[in-house]
Amino acid sequence: VQLVESGGGLVQPGGSLRLSCAASGFAVSSYYMSWVRQAPGKGLEWVSDGRGSKYYTDSVKGRFTIDTDDAKNILYLQMNSLKPEDTTRYYCARRGPTGTMDYWGEGTLVTVSS
């Protein structure tokens, strides 16, 4: 099992980015997938879950959208109206049968700054 994130970078406040998480060794269509972020010096913050029904932490509702391309086996996070407080490293993770996140990628860094 491998998860590889990409798509991070530097963007101005109000801008957009789309993060990708390429999965191998399993089908994203068969698992709940998650996005999590961790700001420097802070703990992990759950951002979103998606598999049919989609869930978001309050701070990103209406701005972020989780989605998958089952044919390409990729998880996405479309991030719009980005704010400086969204600056952090974003990780994708797979949720195993018990609901815990059992596999993680290495993350992609998002910096929102003018």
N, CA, C and O atoms as CSV, one atom per row, in Angstrom:
chain,resi,resn,atom,element,x,y,z
A,1,VAL,N,N,0.852,-1.188,0.000
A,1,VAL,CA,C,0.000,0.000,0.000
A,1,VAL,C,C,0.886,1.235,0.000
A,1,VAL,O,O,1.833,1.331,0.780
A,2,GLN,N,N,0.575,2.169,-0.871
A,2,GLN,CA,C,1.327,3.411,-0.927
A,2,GLN,C,C,0.396,4.563,-1.275
A,2,GLN,O,O,-0.499,4.436,-2.111
A,3,LEU,N,N,0.632,5.692,-0.610
A,3,LEU,CA,C,-0.114,6.919,-0.882
A,3,LEU,C,C,0.896,8.024,-1.144
A,3,LEU,O,O,1.812,8.228,-0.347
A,4,VAL,N,N,0.741,8.732,-2.242
A,4,VAL,CA,C,1.682,9.789,-2.607
A,4,VAL,C,C,0.908,11.061,-2.920
A,4,VAL,O,O,0.151,11.123,-3.889
A,5,GLU,N,N,1.112,12.079,-2.079
A,5,GLU,CA,C,0.437,13.360,-2.279
A,5,GLU,C,C,1.238,14.268,-3.203
A,5,GLU,O,O,2.462,14.171,-3.292
A,6,SER,N,N,0.527,15.140,-3.878
A,6,SER,CA,C,1.156,16.162,-4.709
A,6,SER,C,C,0.188,17.327,-4.853
A,6,SER,O,O,-0.973,17.243,-4.452
A,7,GLY,N,N,0.684,18.416,-5.432
A,7,GLY,CA,C,-0.186,19.550,-5.707
A,7,GLY,C,C,-0.036,20.717,-4.757
A,7,GLY,O,O,-0.633,21.772,-4.971
A,8,GLY,N,N,0.752,20.544,-3.713
A,8,GLY,CA,C,0.959,21.656,-2.799
A,8,GLY,C,C,1.829,22.737,-3.425
A,8,GLY,O,O,2.405,22.555,-4.498
A,9,GLY,N,N,1.910,23.862,-2.732
A,9,GLY,CA,C,2.729,24.957,-3.229
A,9,GLY,C,C,2.375,26.247,-2.550
A,9,GLY,O,O,1.682,26.269,-1.533
A,10,LEU,N,N,2.863,27.329,-3.129
A,10,LEU,CA,C,2.617,28.670,-2.600
A,10,LEU,C,C,1.470,29.307,-3.381
A,10,LEU,O,O,1.460,29.305,-4.612
A,11,VAL,N,N,0.521,29.842,-2.655
A,11,VAL,CA,C,-0.627,30.486,-3.288
A,11,VAL,C,C,-1.005,31.720,-2.476
A,11,VAL,O,O,-0.810,31.754,-1.261
A,12,GLN,N,N,-1.543,32.725,-3.146
A,12,GLN,CA,C,-1.970,33.930,-2.451
A,12,GLN,C,C,-3.297,33.702,-1.751
A,12,GLN,O,O,-4.082,32.852,-2.171
A,13,PRO,N,N,-3.556,34.452,-0.690
A,13,PRO,CA,C,-4.873,34.352,-0.046
A,13,PRO,C,C,-5.991,34.557,-1.057
A,13,PRO,O,O,-5.921,35.436,-1.916
A,14,GLY,N,N,-7.019,33.733,-0.939
A,14,GLY,CA,C,-8.122,33.771,-1.890
A,14,GLY,C,C,-7.927,32.862,-3.087
A,14,GLY,O,O,-8.852,32.664,-3.875
A,15,GLY,N,N,-6.745,32.314,-3.228
A,15,GLY,CA,C,-6.450,31.446,-4.358
A,15,GLY,C,C,-6.908,30.018,-4.152
A,15,GLY,O,O,-7.540,29.689,-3.148
A,16,SER,N,N,-6.582,29.176,-5.119
A,16,SER,CA,C,-7.019,27.783,-5.100
A,16,SER,C,C,-5.850,26.848,-5.388
A,16,SER,O,O,-4.885,27.207,-6.062
A,17,LEU,N,N,-5.970,25.657,-4.861
A,17,LEU,CA,C,-5.053,24.563,-5.159
A,17,LEU,C,C,-5.857,23.275,-5.188
A,17,LEU,O,O,-6.884,23.160,-4.519
A,18,ARG,N,N,-5.392,22.320,-5.956
A,18,ARG,CA,C,-5.982,20.985,-5.908
A,18,ARG,C,C,-4.892,19.994,-5.533
A,18,ARG,O,O,-3.916,19.811,-6.260
A,19,LEU,N,N,-5.078,19.362,-4.391
A,19,LEU,CA,C,-4.158,18.334,-3.940
A,19,LEU,C,C,-4.586,16.990,-4.517
A,19,LEU,O,O,-5.775,16.706,-4.657
A,20,SER,N,N,-3.601,16.178,-4.844
A,20,SER,CA,C,-3.855,14.829,-5.332
A,20,SER,C,C,-3.182,13.821,-4.417
A,20,SER,O,O,-2.150,14.106,-3.809
A,21,CYS,N,N,-3.765,12.665,-4.330
A,21,CYS,CA,C,-3.200,11.563,-3.548
A,21,CYS,C,C,-3.325,10.310,-4.400
A,21,CYS,O,O,-4.407,9.739,-4.532
A,22,ALA,N,N,-2.209,9.892,-4.973
A,22,ALA,CA,C,-2.198,8.707,-5.821
A,22,ALA,C,C,-2.034,7.467,-4.955
A,22,ALA,O,O,-1.076,7.354,-4.189
A,23,ALA,N,N,-2.965,6.552,-5.080
A,23,ALA,CA,C,-2.952,5.337,-4.267
A,23,ALA,C,C,-2.497,4.139,-5.092
A,23,ALA,O,O,-2.799,4.038,-6.281
A,24,SER,N,N,-1.780,3.250,-4.457
A,24,SER,CA,C,-1.402,1.991,-5.089
A,24,SER,C,C,-1.479,0.876,-4.058
A,24,SER,O,O,-1.302,1.109,-2.862
A,25,GLY,N,N,-1.740,-0.312,-4.523
A,25,GLY,CA,C,-1.838,-1.464,-3.642
A,25,GLY,C,C,-3.242,-1.727,-3.114
A,25,GLY,O,O,-3.473,-2.727,-2.435
A,26,PHE,N,N,-4.160,-0.853,-3.415
A,26,PHE,CA,C,-5.555,-1.028,-3.038
A,26,PHE,C,C,-6.399,-0.090,-3.893
A,26,PHE,O,O,-5.866,0.788,-4.573
A,27,ALA,N,N,-7.691,-0.274,-3.858
A,27,ALA,CA,C,-8.604,0.569,-4.628
A,27,ALA,C,C,-9.248,1.598,-3.727
A,27,ALA,O,O,-9.865,1.241,-2.724
A,28,VAL,N,N,-9.114,2.875,-4.067
A,28,VAL,CA,C,-9.735,3.928,-3.250
A,28,VAL,C,C,-11.242,3.784,-3.239
A,28,VAL,O,O,-11.909,4.273,-2.327
A,29,SER,N,N,-11.789,3.112,-4.252
A,29,SER,CA,C,-13.236,2.925,-4.312
A,29,SER,C,C,-13.731,1.984,-3.212
A,29,SER,O,O,-14.928,1.930,-2.933
A,30,SER,N,N,-12.822,1.254,-2.597
A,30,SER,CA,C,-13.211,0.265,-1.592
A,30,SER,C,C,-12.993,0.734,-0.159
A,30,SER,O,O,-13.310,0.008,0.784
A,31,TYR,N,N,-12.462,1.924,0.012
A,31,TYR,CA,C,-12.143,2.407,1.355
A,31,TYR,C,C,-12.607,3.847,1.550
A,31,TYR,O,O,-12.732,4.610,0.592
A,32,TYR,N,N,-12.862,4.206,2.826
A,32,TYR,CA,C,-13.025,5.599,3.180
A,32,TYR,C,C,-11.637,6.225,3.149
A,32,TYR,O,O,-10.675,5.651,3.660
A,33,MET,N,N,-11.543,7.394,2.550
A,33,MET,CA,C,-10.286,8.103,2.462
A,33,MET,C,C,-10.400,9.437,3.187
A,33,MET,O,O,-11.477,10.029,3.261
A,34,SER,N,N,-9.281,9.898,3.718
A,34,SER,CA,C,-9.289,11.106,4.532
A,34,SER,C,C,-8.166,12.049,4.132
A,34,SER,O,O,-7.144,11.645,3.577
A,35,TRP,N,N,-8.393,13.310,4.433
A,35,TRP,CA,C,-7.336,14.325,4.395
A,35,TRP,C,C,-7.151,14.843,5.818
A,35,TRP,O,O,-8.119,15.094,6.536
A,36,VAL,N,N,-5.905,14.995,6.203
A,36,VAL,CA,C,-5.537,15.471,7.528
A,36,VAL,C,C,-4.429,16.495,7.339
A,36,VAL,O,O,-3.666,16.410,6.376
A,37,ARG,N,N,-4.333,17.463,8.246
A,37,ARG,CA,C,-3.257,18.444,8.136
A,37,ARG,C,C,-2.615,18.662,9.489
A,37,ARG,O,O,-3.216,18.393,10.530
A,38,GLN,N,N,-1.395,19.149,9.464
A,38,GLN,CA,C,-0.668,19.415,10.699
A,38,GLN,C,C,0.155,20.673,10.534
A,38,GLN,O,O,1.100,20.713,9.747
A,39,ALA,N,N,-0.207,21.691,11.274
A,39,ALA,CA,C,0.554,22.936,11.270
A,39,ALA,C,C,1.776,22.786,12.166
A,39,ALA,O,O,1.767,21.981,13.097
A,40,PRO,N,N,2.834,23.560,11.890
A,40,PRO,CA,C,4.042,23.477,12.720
A,40,PRO,C,C,3.738,23.690,14.185
A,40,PRO,O,O,3.073,24.660,14.550
A,41,GLY,N,N,4.214,22.801,15.021
A,41,GLY,CA,C,4.017,22.940,16.451
A,41,GLY,C,C,2.629,22.589,16.944
A,41,GLY,O,O,2.319,22.760,18.123
A,42,LYS,N,N,1.791,22.098,16.042
A,42,LYS,CA,C,0.423,21.745,16.441
A,42,LYS,C,C,0.152,20.282,16.127
A,42,LYS,O,O,0.903,19.625,15.407
A,43,GLY,N,N,-0.923,19.805,16.680
A,43,GLY,CA,C,-1.304,18.418,16.453
A,43,GLY,C,C,-1.984,18.228,15.110
A,43,GLY,O,O,-2.237,19.180,14.371
A,44,LEU,N,N,-2.265,16.987,14.824
A,44,LEU,CA,C,-2.962,16.665,13.584
A,44,LEU,C,C,-4.391,17.184,13.645
A,44,LEU,O,O,-5.053,17.113,14.681
A,45,GLU,N,N,-4.844,17.697,12.536
A,45,GLU,CA,C,-6.217,18.176,12.417
A,45,GLU,C,C,-6.890,17.447,11.268
A,45,GLU,O,O,-6.425,17.499,10.129
A,46,TRP,N,N,-7.979,16.771,11.571
A,46,TRP,CA,C,-8.749,16.122,10.526
A,46,TRP,C,C,-9.403,17.184,9.659
A,46,TRP,O,O,-9.938,18.166,10.174
A,47,VAL,N,N,-9.364,16.992,8.344
A,47,VAL,CA,C,-9.921,17.962,7.414
A,47,VAL,C,C,-11.186,17.439,6.750
A,47,VAL,O,O,-12.211,18.120,6.727
A,48,SER,N,N,-11.107,16.218,6.208
A,48,SER,CA,C,-12.232,15.742,5.416
A,48,SER,C,C,-12.185,14.232,5.257
A,48,SER,O,O,-11.116,13.622,5.240
A,49,ASP,N,N,-13.367,13.645,5.142
A,49,ASP,CA,C,-13.527,12.233,4.791
A,49,ASP,C,C,-14.457,12.153,3.593
A,49,ASP,O,O,-15.357,12.978,3.438
A,50,GLY,N,N,-14.236,11.166,2.756
A,50,GLY,CA,C,-15.144,11.035,1.623
A,50,GLY,C,C,-15.208,9.623,1.090
A,50,GLY,O,O,-14.183,8.959,0.937
A,51,ARG,N,N,-16.397,9.173,0.810
A,51,ARG,CA,C,-16.660,7.907,0.130
A,51,ARG,C,C,-18.181,7.840,0.016
A,51,ARG,O,O,-18.856,7.239,0.851
A,52,GLY,N,N,-18.705,8.470,-1.036
A,52,GLY,CA,C,-20.154,8.621,-1.078
A,52,GLY,C,C,-20.506,9.860,-0.287
A,52,GLY,O,O,-20.490,10.964,-0.832
A,53,SER,N,N,-20.820,9.706,0.970
A,53,SER,CA,C,-21.027,10.865,1.842
A,53,SER,C,C,-19.687,11.538,2.113
A,53,SER,O,O,-18.647,10.885,2.204
A,54,LYS,N,N,-19.741,12.863,2.241
A,54,LYS,CA,C,-18.509,13.625,2.446
A,54,LYS,C,C,-18.646,14.486,3.691
A,54,LYS,O,O,-19.711,15.040,3.963
A,55,TYR,N,N,-17.572,14.593,4.435
A,55,TYR,CA,C,-17.576,15.309,5.696
A,55,TYR,C,C,-16.376,16.245,5.757
A,55,TYR,O,O,-15.304,15.947,5.230
A,56,TYR,N,N,-16.581,17.385,6.412
A,56,TYR,CA,C,-15.536,18.399,6.482
A,56,TYR,C,C,-15.494,19.006,7.873
A,56,TYR,O,O,-16.515,19.127,8.549
A,57,THR,N,N,-14.294,19.383,8.285
A,57,THR,CA,C,-14.202,20.158,9.506
A,57,THR,C,C,-14.796,21.538,9.248
A,57,THR,O,O,-14.778,22.023,8.116
A,58,ASP,N,N,-15.318,22.165,10.285
A,58,ASP,CA,C,-16.061,23.414,10.100
A,58,ASP,C,C,-15.248,24.500,9.408
A,58,ASP,O,O,-15.795,25.281,8.630
A,59,SER,N,N,-13.958,24.556,9.680
A,59,SER,CA,C,-13.147,25.654,9.154
A,59,SER,C,C,-12.960,25.600,7.636
A,59,SER,O,O,-12.539,26.589,7.037
A,60,VAL,N,N,-13.264,24.472,7.011
A,60,VAL,CA,C,-13.073,24.372,5.558
A,60,VAL,C,C,-14.384,24.153,4.811
A,60,VAL,O,O,-14.389,24.112,3.581
A,61,LYS,N,N,-15.484,24.012,5.524
A,61,LYS,CA,C,-16.773,23.790,4.860
A,61,LYS,C,C,-17.091,24.921,3.900
A,61,LYS,O,O,-16.936,26.097,4.228
A,62,GLY,N,N,-17.538,24.545,2.708
A,62,GLY,CA,C,-17.860,25.540,1.697
A,62,GLY,C,C,-16.661,25.996,0.887
A,62,GLY,O,O,-16.816,26.681,-0.124
A,63,ARG,N,N,-15.472,25.623,1.321
A,63,ARG,CA,C,-14.258,26.031,0.596
A,63,ARG,C,C,-13.507,24.835,0.012
A,63,ARG,O,O,-12.935,24.939,-1.073
A,64,PHE,N,N,-13.501,23.723,0.703
A,64,PHE,CA,C,-12.777,22.534,0.269
A,64,PHE,C,C,-13.764,21.472,-0.203
A,64,PHE,O,O,-14.881,21.369,0.304
A,65,THR,N,N,-13.328,20.686,-1.181
A,65,THR,CA,C,-14.140,19.579,-1.677
A,65,THR,C,C,-13.268,18.344,-1.851
A,65,THR,O,O,-12.241,18.386,-2.528
A,66,ILE,N,N,-13.684,17.252,-1.236
A,66,ILE,CA,C,-12.979,15.973,-1.384
A,66,ILE,C,C,-13.658,15.174,-2.486
A,66,ILE,O,O,-14.881,15.180,-2.619
A,67,ASP,N,N,-12.840,14.488,-3.271
A,67,ASP,CA,C,-13.398,13.692,-4.363
A,67,ASP,C,C,-12.398,12.610,-4.751
A,67,ASP,O,O,-11.223,12.671,-4.388
A,68,THR,N,N,-12.877,11.634,-5.482
A,68,THR,CA,C,-11.998,10.577,-5.960
A,68,THR,C,C,-12.215,10.347,-7.446
A,68,THR,O,O,-13.308,10.567,-7.969
A,69,ASP,N,N,-11.173,9.907,-8.111
A,69,ASP,CA,C,-11.272,9.399,-9.473
A,69,ASP,C,C,-10.962,7.911,-9.363
A,69,ASP,O,O,-9.800,7.507,-9.315
A,70,ASP,N,N,-12.010,7.111,-9.325
A,70,ASP,CA,C,-11.814,5.685,-9.087
A,70,ASP,C,C,-11.042,5.029,-10.226
A,70,ASP,O,O,-10.279,4.092,-9.993
A,71,ALA,N,N,-11.228,5.503,-11.439
A,71,ALA,CA,C,-10.530,4.915,-12.584
A,71,ALA,C,C,-9.024,5.132,-12.491
A,71,ALA,O,O,-8.231,4.268,-12.866
A,72,LYS,N,N,-8.643,6.316,-11.980
A,72,LYS,CA,C,-7.216,6.632,-11.839
A,72,LYS,C,C,-6.680,6.256,-10.460
A,72,LYS,O,O,-5.474,6.294,-10.219
A,73,ASN,N,N,-7.593,5.893,-9.559
A,73,ASN,CA,C,-7.215,5.538,-8.182
A,73,ASN,C,C,-6.549,6.707,-7.460
A,73,ASN,O,O,-5.523,6.547,-6.798
A,74,ILE,N,N,-7.147,7.867,-7.601
A,74,ILE,CA,C,-6.606,9.090,-7.013
A,74,ILE,C,C,-7.662,9.761,-6.141
A,74,ILE,O,O,-8.838,9.822,-6.499
A,75,LEU,N,N,-7.223,10.257,-5.002
A,75,LEU,CA,C,-8.042,11.070,-4.109
A,75,LEU,C,C,-7.647,12.535,-4.316
A,75,LEU,O,O,-6.467,12.847,-4.474
A,76,TYR,N,N,-8.623,13.417,-4.315
A,76,TYR,CA,C,-8.353,14.837,-4.508
A,76,TYR,C,C,-8.878,15.653,-3.334
A,76,TYR,O,O,-9.780,15.234,-2.609
A,77,LEU,N,N,-8.289,16.819,-3.175
A,77,LEU,CA,C,-8.837,17.833,-2.283
A,77,LEU,C,C,-8.751,19.166,-3.027
A,77,LEU,O,O,-7.672,19.739,-3.179
A,78,GLN,N,N,-9.893,19.642,-3.481
A,78,GLN,CA,C,-9.960,20.950,-4.128
A,78,GLN,C,C,-10.108,21.999,-3.037
A,78,GLN,O,O,-11.045,21.954,-2.240
A,79,MET,N,N,-9.183,22.933,-3.010
A,79,MET,CA,C,-9.182,23.953,-1.965
A,79,MET,C,C,-9.346,25.319,-2.614
A,79,MET,O,O,-8.496,25.761,-3.387
A,80,ASN,N,N,-10.440,25.973,-2.291
A,80,ASN,CA,C,-10.721,27.311,-2.812
A,80,ASN,C,C,-10.737,28.322,-1.679
A,80,ASN,O,O,-10.805,27.954,-0.506
A,81,SER,N,N,-10.674,29.586,-2.032
A,81,SER,CA,C,-10.715,30.680,-1.046
A,81,SER,C,C,-9.727,30.427,0.085
A,81,SER,O,O,-10.071,30.540,1.261
A,82,LEU,N,N,-8.529,30.094,-0.273
A,82,LEU,CA,C,-7.533,29.731,0.728
A,82,LEU,C,C,-7.171,30.903,1.626
A,82,LEU,O,O,-7.129,32.055,1.194
A,83,LYS,N,N,-6.913,30.583,2.875
A,83,LYS,CA,C,-6.571,31.574,3.889
A,83,LYS,C,C,-5.180,31.280,4.446
A,83,LYS,O,O,-4.712,30.144,4.367
A,84,PRO,N,N,-4.522,32.282,5.002
A,84,PRO,CA,C,-3.198,32.022,5.596
A,84,PRO,C,C,-3.222,30.911,6.638
A,84,PRO,O,O,-2.248,30.170,6.772
A,85,GLU,N,N,-4.311,30.789,7.369
A,85,GLU,CA,C,-4.402,29.743,8.392
A,85,GLU,C,C,-4.540,28.343,7.811
A,85,GLU,O,O,-4.513,27.361,8.554
A,86,ASP,N,N,-4.689,28.236,6.492
A,86,ASP,CA,C,-4.684,26.919,5.848
A,86,ASP,C,C,-3.259,26.439,5.564
A,86,ASP,O,O,-3.055,25.320,5.094
A,87,THR,N,N,-2.285,27.291,5.851
A,87,THR,CA,C,-0.884,26.932,5.624
A,87,THR,C,C,-0.472,25.803,6.535
A,87,THR,O,O,-0.513,25.934,7.758
A,88,THR,N,N,-0.078,24.705,5.948
A,88,THR,CA,C,0.388,23.549,6.707
A,88,THR,C,C,0.686,22.407,5.736
A,88,THR,O,O,0.505,22.554,4.527
A,89,ARG,N,N,1.133,21.294,6.252
A,89,ARG,CA,C,1.336,20.096,5.445
A,89,ARG,C,C,0.064,19.263,5.465
A,89,ARG,O,O,-0.522,19.036,6.523
A,90,TYR,N,N,-0.356,18.815,4.304
A,90,TYR,CA,C,-1.576,18.031,4.149
A,90,TYR,C,C,-1.219,16.587,3.815
A,90,TYR,O,O,-0.367,16.311,2.970
A,91,TYR,N,N,-1.895,15.684,4.501
A,91,TYR,CA,C,-1.677,14.259,4.330
A,91,TYR,C,C,-2.968,13.583,3.896
A,91,TYR,O,O,-4.052,13.959,4.343
A,92,CYS,N,N,-2.853,12.596,3.032
A,92,CYS,CA,C,-4.001,11.733,2.773
A,92,CYS,C,C,-3.788,10.442,3.561
A,92,CYS,O,O,-2.659,10.048,3.854
A,93,ALA,N,N,-4.888,9.806,3.891
A,93,ALA,CA,C,-4.827,8.583,4.676
A,93,ALA,C,C,-5.970,7.664,4.288
A,93,ALA,O,O,-7.036,8.110,3.864
A,94,ARG,N,N,-5.727,6.392,4.442
A,94,ARG,CA,C,-6.774,5.409,4.208
A,94,ARG,C,C,-7.360,4.994,5.544
A,94,ARG,O,O,-6.630,4.795,6.515
A,95,ARG,N,N,-8.650,4.865,5.593
A,95,ARG,CA,C,-9.292,4.329,6.791
A,95,ARG,C,C,-9.493,2.834,6.606
A,95,ARG,O,O,-10.081,2.391,5.620
A,96,GLY,N,N,-8.999,2.065,7.563
A,96,GLY,CA,C,-9.136,0.621,7.515
A,96,GLY,C,C,-10.513,0.172,7.964
A,96,GLY,O,O,-11.381,1.006,8.221
A,97,PRO,N,N,-10.725,-1.121,8.060
A,97,PRO,CA,C,-12.044,-1.668,8.406
A,97,PRO,C,C,-12.587,-1.187,9.743
A,97,PRO,O,O,-13.803,-1.120,9.923
A,98,THR,N,N,-11.710,-0.849,10.686
A,98,THR,CA,C,-12.189,-0.381,11.995
A,98,THR,C,C,-12.404,1.126,12.020
A,98,THR,O,O,-12.861,1.672,13.025
A,99,GLY,N,N,-12.077,1.804,10.920
A,99,GLY,CA,C,-12.237,3.247,10.871
A,99,GLY,C,C,-10.987,4.030,11.192
A,99,GLY,O,O,-10.935,5.240,10.973
A,100,THR,N,N,-9.988,3.360,11.705
A,100,THR,CA,C,-8.734,4.063,11.991
A,100,THR,C,C,-7.947,4.273,10.701
A,100,THR,O,O,-8.101,3.528,9.734
A,101,MET,N,N,-7.102,5.303,10.707
A,101,MET,CA,C,-6.282,5.599,9.534
A,101,MET,C,C,-5.073,4.681,9.573
A,101,MET,O,O,-4.186,4.838,10.412
A,102,ASP,N,N,-5.047,3.719,8.654
A,102,ASP,CA,C,-4.012,2.701,8.728
A,102,ASP,C,C,-2.832,2.936,7.791
A,102,ASP,O,O,-1.758,2.373,8.003
A,103,TYR,N,N,-3.012,3.747,6.771
A,103,TYR,CA,C,-1.908,4.096,5.875
A,103,TYR,C,C,-1.953,5.586,5.576
A,103,TYR,O,O,-3.018,6.178,5.402
A,104,TRP,N,N,-0.740,6.181,5.522
A,104,TRP,CA,C,-0.597,7.618,5.323
A,104,TRP,C,C,0.410,7.889,4.221
A,104,TRP,O,O,1.324,7.099,3.984
A,105,GLY,N,N,0.227,9.023,3.551
A,105,GLY,CA,C,1.261,9.494,2.661
A,105,GLY,C,C,2.266,10.331,3.426
A,105,GLY,O,O,2.167,10.471,4.645
A,106,GLU,N,N,3.230,10.886,2.716
A,106,GLU,CA,C,4.255,11.704,3.353
A,106,GLU,C,C,3.885,13.179,3.381
A,106,GLU,O,O,4.585,13.987,3.992
A,107,GLY,N,N,2.812,13.524,2.735
A,107,GLY,CA,C,2.311,14.882,2.828
A,107,GLY,C,C,2.783,15.802,1.716
A,107,GLY,O,O,3.778,15.543,1.039
A,108,THR,N,N,2.032,16.889,1.551
A,108,THR,CA,C,2.406,17.931,0.605
A,108,THR,C,C,2.166,19.270,1.287
A,108,THR,O,O,1.152,19.461,1.958
A,109,LEU,N,N,3.102,20.191,1.114
A,109,LEU,CA,C,3.066,21.452,1.847
A,109,LEU,C,C,2.284,22.512,1.090
A,109,LEU,O,O,2.512,22.752,-0.096
A,110,VAL,N,N,1.374,23.131,1.790
A,110,VAL,CA,C,0.594,24.242,1.248
A,110,VAL,C,C,0.946,25.506,2.030
A,110,VAL,O,O,0.882,25.529,3.259
A,111,THR,N,N,1.312,26.535,1.313
A,111,THR,CA,C,1.625,27.822,1.917
A,111,THR,C,C,0.747,28.884,1.298
A,111,THR,O,O,0.765,29.098,0.086
A,112,VAL,N,N,-0.027,29.554,2.149
A,112,VAL,CA,C,-0.916,30.619,1.689
A,112,VAL,C,C,-0.363,31.939,2.211
A,112,VAL,O,O,-0.407,32.220,3.409
A,113,SER,N,N,0.148,32.728,1.302
A,113,SER,CA,C,0.817,33.963,1.720
A,113,SER,C,C,0.858,34.944,0.550
A,113,SER,O,O,0.943,34.554,-0.614
A,114,SER,N,N,0.797,36.208,0.893
A,114,SER,CA,C,0.932,37.247,-0.133
A,114,SER,C,C,2.384,37.696,-0.250
A,114,SER,O,O,2.698,38.566,-1.062
